[in-house]
Amino acid sequence: MVNQHTEPSAGHVAIVGAGPGGAELLTLRGAALLAEADVVITVREPGPELAKYRAALLTHCRDDVTVLEPAECGGEINALAVNHAREGSRVVRLYSGDPLVGCRGAELAAACQRAGVECEHVPGLSSITAVPTYAGVPLMPEGVSDLHVVNARSAGFDLERLPEDDGGTLVVLGPEIPDDDPGHAGPGYDRLCKALIAGGRPADTPVAVTRMGSTTEQSTVVSTLGRLTADIKAADAKGNNVTSPAMLVVGPGVAQQKELSWFETRPLFGWRVLVPRTREQASGLAGQLRGYGAVPESVPTISVEPPRTPQQMERAVRGLVTGRYQWVAFTSVNAVKAIREKFESYGLDARAFAGVKVAAVGEQTAAALREFGIQPDLTPPPHQQSGAGLVEVWPPYDAELDPIERVLLPRADIATETLSAGLDDLGWEVDDVTAYRTVRAAPPPAPVREAIKGGGFDAVLFTSSSTVRNLVGIAGKPHNTTVIAVIGPETAKTAEEFGLRVDVVAPKTSVSALAAALAEYGAAQRAEALAAGKPVLKPSQKRRGRRRKAL
């Protein structure tokens, strides 16, 4: 909207709904505007989970964007947005949910109208519909035609004026009395339920309360109006639930929650999982873990650096091009990356491997080769993705069949001798070349170290023996309540040598299989708790005493 009587400014204000708490619920238009923004005024939400939500939203922005927190702007947020736009900046003001539904986006829009500043409204997913969907509560199931929405924290809210029971669905926003913000409190569950019963609803009317909806801290309590207060207290007795923001739903759809619940029933829902790999290596694994409902956190344990003397690698590349080698064996993604980077620095590509046979250990290594344009000729058995496994399937050298007896083995400076020694026993001559060096990474920040040792993580995934050694070296041993998942028997042996109890061993040597095995473990733990009539708790919630404050 632009005031026709005032010259428009060069700047622009976008009023963007960011969704109710899950950063992936941001619309494509909202993401595009964040990518173009010069100034972003973030959402005003408390708590560590929603702080991560803010941070995830800002990943769409340029590195040079100016980020302003509402708490730092005082009561002049709208004036600040308008002034930045007048100066020519592209401003994005983020609102949780939808900016015109339960938020104050209309006030900023009016300020832009008065100032003659161009303004765009970008709707977002409102908590009114998104949170019940994430909880598995249909608002308008078959036979229900009415939906009433009440904001219990608004100045005009009156318990005496709640909608009558007409067979429809009632949604109450902010029914709780939050400990951290009593000045913006709802009536509380006890008063609200009593008012609804006094208004004619039966005490056995189904009701659902969902807190922290659409985030990995989400929790839903299904009860009745007569028992809700007691059930809420029981659910919160151990302090495991974040209690605000909350939403209460009353209506026939609540009866379907158990059947339709999909988000909170994921096998690793809310699990904080430590992935001790570089962020680059952990990206695919992190996506898989998020699909299981987990919150992955990568902690690099090694730093990959070039060899101190590059001459070996230079000779190896020349040898590949000139036909010095019959085979080249890759035992890691980093080895593939090192050779590829050296090739590309010389203007070469995968065609230089013509006539050379290629072996690979590990699914990720094979995938990295295929991405380079090379299909491996030999891999170990699926159940034994290791140097020893590759030796088992490697053909012995035959002078009549093999015109060249040399094998190139580019690897880390600390790699074991298993493969090299095995190929030597088979009659091959091995050029063992240091393609990269692995250096122990710096210790993670103190809060992460405390979480590792104090039980703040629910699980740790170890993808090699070196990740076990390095993580313990830079951060200490994981707490005994933390689930330890390892990629194979060799890694399990190393973990046990360090005094760790191994709970999960991947059925085959791949990070994908490791994540799937952890998900199976989580699903089994959940099923066991439900069968025993016990609450489903994360490993970090089972430790004695209150859980340490999360990051």
N, C-alpha and C positions, 0 to 999 in steps of 0.2 A: 504494500500500500504506500502511495506517495502523495503527500500534500500538494495539490495542484497549484497552490498559491505561493509556494516556496521553491527555490532552485534546489533540485536534488543534489545530495552530496555524492562524492565519488565513492564513498564507502558503502558498506552493506551490512545488515544485521540478519542473521538466520536464527530463528527460534526453533530449536531442534529437540524433538522428543527422543530420548536415548533408550527407552524401554524401562522395565521395572527393576532391573538388577543384573541381568545377564548380558554381558557386552555383545554377544553374538546376535542379540535381538535388535541391534541398531539397524535402521533401514539403509538401503543402498544410497539413497539421496543424502541421508545424514552423514554417511561415511565420505561421500564425495565432497560435501561442504567442509568437513573437518580437514580433508586433504588440502583444501584451498585456503584455509583460515590463516589470518595473521594473528588474531587474538581469539582465545577460547576461554569462556567463563564456564567452569565445570559445574557438575551437579552438587547439590547440597545434601549429602547423605552421610551419616555417621557409620563407624564400625570398620574393622579390618577387611571384611569381605567386600564392602562397597568401596573401600579405598582401592582394592584391586580392580574393581569394576571401572572406576575412574581412570586408573592407569591403562587398562585395556582399551578404553575408548580413545585415549590420547595416542595410541600407536598408529592411528590413521593420520596423524598430523605430521607436518614437516618438522625437522629438527629445530628450526629457528622460530617456531611459533611461540607467542607469549601466552602463558597459561596463568589465569587468575582464579583463585579459590574464592567462593562467595563469602566465606568467613573473613577474608582479608579486605573485602570491599565495603564493609560497613553496611549502611542502609542505602547506599548510592549505586547499586548494581546497574540499574536501568540507565541512570545518567552516565555511568562509566561506559556502558556499551554504546550509547548514542555518541558520546564524545570521541571514542575511538573510530567509529564509523565516519564522523564528520572530518576526521583527520585523514580519511582515505583507507582505513583498514577494513578488511573483511572479518567481521566479528561473528562468532558462533556462540550462542548462549544455550547450554545444555540443560534440559529438564529431565528428571526421572519420569518414566511413564510417558504420558502425552502432555504437551505444554498447556493445552486448553482444557484438560480434564483433571481437576484436583490440583493444578499447578497455577502459577501466576504469570503465565506467558502472555495473557491478554494485557497486563499492565505494561510490559515492555513493548508490545505492539502499539499500544496507544501512545507511549512516549516517542516511538519512532515516527508515528503519524504526525504528532505535534511538531517534531523537529524537522520534518521533511526528509527523513532518512529512509532509503529503500529497505524494505523488510520482507522476509520470506518465512512462511510457517511450514514446518516439516513435522507432520504427525508422527507419533511414536506409539508403540504398543502400550496400552494402558494397563496398569495392574488390575483393573476391574475385570478384564477378560483374560489377561495373560497368566495371572497367578492361579486362578481356579483351573485353567488348562494344565499348568504344570503340576497342580495337586491332583488332577484326575477327577475334578468335580464339574460336571456339565451344568451350566447355568440355566439353560432352557431345553431340558430333555423332552422327549415326546410327551405331549399333553400339558406342558407348561408354557403359557403364553405371556406371562408378566414377569418383569425383572425390575426390582427396586434397588437403588443404590443410595446409601446414606454415608456421609462423611462425619464420623463421630468426633473429629477434632475441629470441625468448623465452628465459628462463633455462633452460628444459628442453630446448632444441633440441640434438640430437646427430646429427652427420653419419653416425654408424654405424647410426642407426635410421631412415634414410629409407625410405619405402614401397618395396616391391619393384615391379618392372615387371609389372603385371597387365593391360596393354592399356588402362588408363584414363588419366585426366589428372591430372597433379601440378601444383599451384600452390604456389609458394614465395614468401611475403611477406618483404620486406626482405633479399634475398640479398646486396646490395652492402655495401661498407664505406664509409659516407659520410664525406667529408672533414670535414664540419662537426660530426659527432657520433660520434667513434670509440668512445665508451663504450657506444653502443647499436648496435653493428655486426653485420652478418651475416657469414657465413664468407668472402664474396668469391666471384666467379664461377669462378675457377680451381679452388679447393678443392671447391666444390659440384659442378661438372661432373665432376671426377675421382672424387668419391665416388659419383655416380650411375652412371658408367661401371663403376667397381669393383663396384657392386651388381648389375650384369648388364645395364644398358641399353647398346645399341650406340652407338658414337661418332657414327654418322650419324643419331641420333635427332633429329627436329626440335625446336627450342626457340625461344621468343620471350621477349624482355625488353622490358617497357614501363616507361618512366620518366615521372613526372608525369602519370599517367593521368587522362583526362577534362578536362585543362586545355589551353590553347593552347600550352603548352610540351611537350606530349606527344611522345615519340619512341619508336618501336618498332624493335628490331633482331631480325630473324629469321635464325637460324643453325642449327647443330647442336651437340651437346654437345662434339664434338671441336674445333670452330672458334670457339665462342662468345667465349672470352676475346680472341682476336685480332680478331674482328669488332667487339667492343665497343671495343677500343682504337682501331681504325681510325675508327669512328664518332665517337669523342670526341677525335680528334687535334687538331682546330682549336678545341676548347673551346666549341662551339656548343650543346651539349646540357646540360640540367640532369640530373644523374645520380641524384638521390634525391628522393623515395622511388621504389623500383623494385619490380617484380613479375616473377617468372620463371614461364613456363608450359611444361610438357613434355607432349606428347601428340599424338594424331592431328589434332586441330583446328588445330594450328599450320600445317599444310599449306594451309589455306584462307585464311590471313591476307591474302595478296596479292589474292585474289579478293574478300574481304569487307571489306577496309579501306575505311572511309568517312569517318572523322574527319580523319585526317592527310592525306587526299587532296583535301580541299577546296581550291579554287583559290587562296585567300588564307590558307591555314592558318598561324596564328601571326604573320601580318603585323601590325606596329604601324602603323596608318594615322592620320595627322593630318587632322582635319576642322576647318579654320579658319572655323568659324561659331559662333553662339551655341549654347549647349546645347539651348535650346528648338528652334531650327531644325534642329539636327543629330540629334535623337532618332530620327526615322524613317530617316534615312540610316544611323545607327549600327546600327539593327536589321538593315537589309539587309546591311551589311558583316559583322556577326556571323554572319549566315546563310552567308556565304562563308568563314567561319573566321577572319576578321580580328579584331584587337583595336583598335577605334576609340577615338580620344582627341580630344575637342573642345577647341579653343583659340580662344576668342572673339577676333576681330580688330576688331570694332566694337561700340560700345554705342549702342543706339537710344534717343533721347530726344525729348521733345515739342518742337515748334517754340518759339522764344523768344517769338514773339508769336502767341497763339492766335486772334486776331481773324479772320485769313484763313480758317482751318478752320471757324470758327463761321459765317461768311458763306457758305462753300461748302455746308455742311449745310443751311442755310436755303434756299439756291438749289436744292438737290436736291429738297427738300420742296415748294417753291413752283413748280416747273416751269421753272426758269431754264435747265436744261441738256437737250440732246438726247442727249448721250453722256457717260459717265464712263469713263475709261481707267485701269486699274490695272496697274502695271508691277512690283509686288512684293507679297509677303505682308505686309510691314510697312505698306504703304499700305492694304491691306484692313483690317488690324488697327486702324490709326489711325482710319479712317472708322467702322468698326464700334463702336469704343469711344466715339467722339463721339456716334454715334446712340444707343447704349444709355444714355449719360449724360443724354440728353434723353427717355428712355423710348420711343425709336423702334426699329423693327426693319426687316427687309428689305422689308416692304410699302411703305415710303416710296420705294422705287425704282420703283414702278409708273409705267409710261410712259417710263422712261429706259432707253436702250440701254447695255449694259455690254460693254466690251472688256477682255481680260486677256492679259498677256504671261507665259508660263511655266506649266508644269503645276501647280506648287505654288500659284501665284497663283489659278489657276482653281479648284483644290481648296478653297482658303480661301474663295473666293466661294460655292461650292456649300455649304460648311459653314454659311455665313451665311444660306443660303436663296436664293441668286441664281445663275441659270444664265447664263454669259457668252454674249453674242450674237455676238461676234467674237474670234477668236484668230489669231495669225500661223501660217504653215505650220509643221508639226512640225520641219522642218530649220532654221528660222530664228526661234527664239523670242527676239525682240529688238524694240526700238522700231522699228528700220528694217524688220523683217519685218512689224510691224503696219501701218506706213504703206503697204506694198505692197498690202495687202488692204483698206485703209480706203476707203470710197466718197467721192468728191468731194462737196462741198456743192452741193446743188441747191435753189435758192430756191423752186421750185414743189413739190418733194417733201418738203423738210425745213422744218417750221414753225419750228424754232429752230436757230440756227447755232452755239450755244455748246457747247464740250466742257470738262468738268472733268478736270484732270489732277493728282490728288494724288500727290506723290512725295517723294523724299528731297531734302534741301537741296543735295546734290552730284551729282544726276542729270544726265546729258548732255541736250543740247538737241535730239537727233535727232528724237524723236517730236513734240515741240512744233513744231519748224520744219517737219516734214513735213506735219503737219495744217494748219498755216498756209498752206503751198503749195497744199493741196487746197481752200482757201477757208473753212476753219473758223476760228472765233474761239476761242482757247484760254485758259482760266483756269488758269494754271500755279500751283498752290498747294503750299506746303511743308507736307506732312503730318507729317513727322518729320525729325529731324536725326540724322546718323550721325557719331559721335565715335570716334576711334581708341581701341581698348581699351588697358588697361594691359598692359605686357609680362608674359608668362607667367613662372612661377617659373624660377629659374636652371637646375634640372635639365632642364626642358623645352627651354629655349633651347639648352642644351648638346647635347641629343639631336637637335634640329633641325639645328644646324650640324655636329654630329659624326657624323651617319649613324645615329643611334639609331632613327629612323623608317624604315620600309620604303617608305612612299608618303605623298604629300600630295595631297589632293583640293582643287582650287581651283574654286569655284563662281561666281566673278565676277572681273573685273579688280581690283576694290577689295580682294578678299581677298588677291590677290597683293601688291598695294602695301602693304597694312596688315600682313600677316604678315612680309614682309621688313623693314618699318619697325620693328616691335616685337620681332622675334626673330632677324632675320638670314636669309640665304639658306640653303635646305636643302642638305645635302651632295650631292655629285654622284653618289653611289650611290643616292640616294633617287629612287624613281619619281615623276615629276610627271604627274598626271592632271588635265585641265582640262575644263570644261563645254562649250566651243565655241571657234571660231576667234578671236573677239575676246579671250577670256581667254588663249588660246595666244599671241597676239601680245604681250600685256602680259608674260606669263611670259618670253618670249624677250627682250624688251627689258630685263628684269632679269638676263639671262644664264643663265636656267634652260633645261635641255634638256627639251623636252616629249615624254613617252613615250606618253601616251594622250590622245586627244581623243574626247569622247562623240559618238556618231553623231547625237544630237539634244539639244537644250538642256533637259535635266532631270537632277536629281541622281540619280534612279533609273537613268537610262541611263548616267550617269557611273560609278556604282558597278558596274553590270553590265560596262561596258567595262574597268574595272580588273580585275574577276574574269576576264574573257576573256584579258587580258594575263598575269595570274598563271598561268592554266591553260596558256597557250602556253609560258611560261617553264618550267613544270614538265615538260611533254611534251618540250621540247627537251633538258632535262637528262637525263631518263630515256632518251631515244633515244640520247644520247651516252654512256650508261653512267656519268654523273656524279651525285654526290649532289644532291638537291634543296635548294638554299639560298635563304634569303630575301635580298632585296637588301642588308639591313644586315649579313648574314654574308659578303658578297662583298668588302667593303672590305679593304684591306691592313691587316695587323696584327690584334690581338685587338679584338673589338667592345667598345666602352665599356660599362660596367656599366649595365644597364637600370634604370629607376626601380623 
